[in-house]
């Protein structure tokens, strides 16, 4: 239903029933994406064939050991800054491959967000919204799947590879739930049918006949969702080769780095090339409350090698102009180093990065103060961050969906697009 429809249509008996059904947990069952805003916008975004890859640094990577170093300061840490291919922008010596791709990257050094702990931060930086007892907000991947995905595709439009985030599709419903695969990128066991194809086809014909007859007599959202899920599972059998990268890995492992994270990033590229709208790729263990430098010395090199390789590969294939690469975790790390040589949680001033899809690379947006304890200039909130992401993908961040009868914009009210980041 278009958001411009009269209010009386939103208060139809069907909408009211959807808004008042209770789940087992006692919450509200949302409208499963049925009450949507701006269908024309969604169609236009799909025509543009844009994709998004989220590189998720679970636990919260330190800005001081990556993108916003403070050499010579008590907060600086043990690593040195190095030059990049953009004059004036320096990053950590642990990131030599990314330094050569910095002309493609916009670093945001002035993030200021509102959730300091992991559960809230993970939710926040996946949805753009703070956790709420009344509304289950959809993740970025679900929104991108809805507005840029391909209806009836053999492949899922929202894929997660070894990553975190528990919001899922939220009130958009099961149609936009993520398809999760493990750390090695292998498809789950349930995705493969072991039944004889002829027998499975007969069973499907019978199931289709029964469900179509039922649908003509009974309007049931649950039955509709079951049909959609079953049909998607059957289509996946034709698209399974998109998840196979073993044959390509020997050629690309030098570019991406011979690591599991490198393999995941290559898989993300292949999935986007095959038409998947959104892929999230995770790397864990950044919660370095102790031995922060040691932790980052082990984690950052394979991560940045894969990140740099992904950008170079997308560029070489002509995909970077329509593929947005987002680098973030849920939090930053404290300027102070604690008595266990670690850094704790910090959200007053930390760093994220964007590349591709119209992002103006080769810049560091926002400024932290000399010690990294505060934002000095151009603060960016979670809402601003998400509004900018949606804009880069050709999606109006003010577009509203409905959670029951409540209109919810894609980015929170008051969020601003950071126009300096867009080319």
C-alpha angles and dihedrals in degrees: 000000000000116000090232092066117113117273091245089067090054088054094055118137091252094051091046092052091050092051095051105042112112127222124221088265091055096249129126121276105227127217097272092235094301095121101058136163127237108358089186090059092052091050092050092049090052091052090056090059094215123171137194131211116193115201102202119202100199115209094024122281117233115254088207092061095043127022110357110043124180105202115192093017125111086243094051104096128209102296128092128230119244132201120257131205087269113076112240097018115105128179136179121301087236088071107061095141094051089048087067091053098044092111086071096048133081110202117204109207097173107065113151113180137171110232116074100179129070103250094047093040094049090050092045097049092046097048108020088235135096115245113276132194091216106041131045102208119208122246123248089256093057092050092049090047090052097048103033103021127109117248112232095009120161088233129060114256094219117048128174120197115196096325146125137242125108105200095088116170093338112187092353087078139221095314089075100038115133121258104227127207130178134258094276093051095244120148115250118259093249091061092071123073115215093187122112105267094231092051092046091051092053091048090050092050090052093046091048092050093050095044094047090051090048091048092055091056103033129037104214126165090197092054090047091052090049091053092048092049093048093048091049091051091052093048090051090066088070094048101046094108090071088072094054113096104153093102092052099040096081089057097045107032092093091053095046098031124253097273139107090251089053090053090050092052091050088050090051091054092048093049093050089047087053091054106268110148100209134019125179118199120191138205118184142200101060092128091106104172085151132033092009095170093049091049094051092044087062099038106039102057097059091039097051092043090055092043092052092045091051092053092048092047093049090049094049091051094048091246102113094081091063101029120080115206114201121192117193148118130203099269144000129239130259121266089227120076112224129223090271093058088254139120121231132210118305132173104162092088126002142134141260132162142215133195139176132011096080097319111144102238128200096056141105108214120202127013132242120206123261095278098034094243096120142019108258099186140009104006116206120207126202088258092053090048093053094042089055092048092051092047092051088053092051094253120129105236091210091062110122133221123185128247098196101309095336119103111225121189118219090244119033119270110275095028116141130211109236095230094185088069093057120082 
